[in-house]
Amino acid sequence: MNAVRDRRCFHHPPREAVARCPECRRFFCRECAMEHAGRLLCADCIARTSAAGAALRSPPPWGLPLRLLGGLVGLWFLFYVFGRVLLVLPTAFHEGDLAASPMEAFEP
């Protein structure tokens, strides 16, 4: 079984390898191996995982129009409920008589 110390860096053959990338299984020197998310990876694998992660995080193109439509529907519902509440209130409230005698407006 070959030890890591007997291996050479993939990018720098004269240098001794200090780590093996778990993704691509190649050996790398201290300059080529980097820590990413708690693991030692090579620069190529870090770039590949970062590009894949960025593609997963990008929002869908229909996200903003759906949010705007949801906001408009929410505002319509709010104004609808507010209008229904105004319709249920007694007539005295709308005419301004409620402030003068609040108990008379609610008596049958």
C-alpha positions in Angstrom: 0.0 0.0 0.0 1.4 3.4 -1.0 1.5 6.0 1.7 0.7 9.7 1.0 4.3 10.6 1.6 5.4 8.5 -1.4 3.0 10.4 -3.7 3.6 13.6 -5.6 1.3 16.6 -6.2 -1.0 16.3 -9.2 -0.3 19.9 -10.3 3.3 20.2 -9.0 5.1 16.8 -9.6 8.4 17.8 -7.8 6.5 18.5 -4.6 5.5 15.9 -2.0 1.7 15.3 -1.6 0.2 16.0 1.8 -3.4 15.2 1.2 -5.7 13.3 -1.1 -8.9 14.9 -2.4 -11.9 12.8 -1.4 -13.8 13.9 -4.5 -11.4 13.2 -7.3 -9.1 10.9 -5.4 -5.9 12.8 -6.6 -3.0 13.7 -4.4 -2.0 17.4 -3.8 0.6 19.5 -2.0 0.0 22.1 0.7 -0.6 24.9 -1.8 -3.2 22.9 -3.8 -5.2 21.4 -1.0 -7.7 23.7 0.7 -10.2 23.2 3.5 -13.8 23.6 2.4 -16.8 22.7 4.6 -14.6 20.8 7.0 -12.8 18.7 4.4 -9.6 19.0 2.4 -10.4 19.4 -1.3 -8.5 20.5 -4.4 -9.3 23.8 -6.1 -11.0 22.1 -9.0 -13.4 20.2 -6.8 -14.1 23.3 -4.7 -15.0 25.2 -7.9 -17.2 22.4 -9.1 -19.1 22.1 -5.8 -19.4 25.9 -5.6 -20.8 26.1 -9.1 -23.3 23.3 -8.4 -24.4 25.0 -5.1 -24.8 28.3 -6.9 -27.0 26.7 -9.5 -29.2 25.2 -6.7 -29.5 28.5 -4.9 -30.5 30.6 -7.9 -34.1 31.7 -7.7 -36.6 30.6 -10.4 -37.4 33.2 -13.0 -41.1 33.1 -12.1 -40.5 33.9 -8.4 -40.9 37.6 -8.5 -44.1 37.6 -10.6 -45.7 35.0 -8.3 -44.8 37.1 -5.3 -46.3 40.2 -6.9 -49.5 38.3 -7.8 -49.7 36.9 -4.2 -49.3 40.4 -2.8 -52.1 41.7 -5.0 -54.4 38.9 -4.1 -53.6 39.5 -0.4 -54.4 43.2 -0.7 -57.6 42.5 -2.5 -58.7 40.1 0.2 -57.8 42.7 2.9 -59.9 45.3 1.2 -62.7 42.9 0.7 -62.8 42.0 4.4 -62.6 45.6 5.3 -65.6 46.4 3.0 -67.6 43.5 4.5 -66.9 44.9 8.0 -68.1 48.3 6.9 -71.3 46.8 5.5 -72.1 45.0 8.8 -71.7 48.2 10.9 -75.0 50.0 11.9 -76.2 52.9 9.8 -75.8 55.3 12.8 -72.0 54.6 12.6 -71.9 55.8 9.0 -74.1 58.9 9.6 -72.0 60.2 12.5 -74.7 59.8 15.2 -72.8 57.1 17.0 -70.5 59.6 18.7 -73.4 61.5 20.2 -75.2 58.5 21.7 -73.2 55.2 21.3 -75.8 53.0 23.1 -78.8 54.1 21.0 -77.1 53.0 17.7 -77.0 49.3 18.9 -80.5 49.1 20.5 -83.1 47.3 18.4 
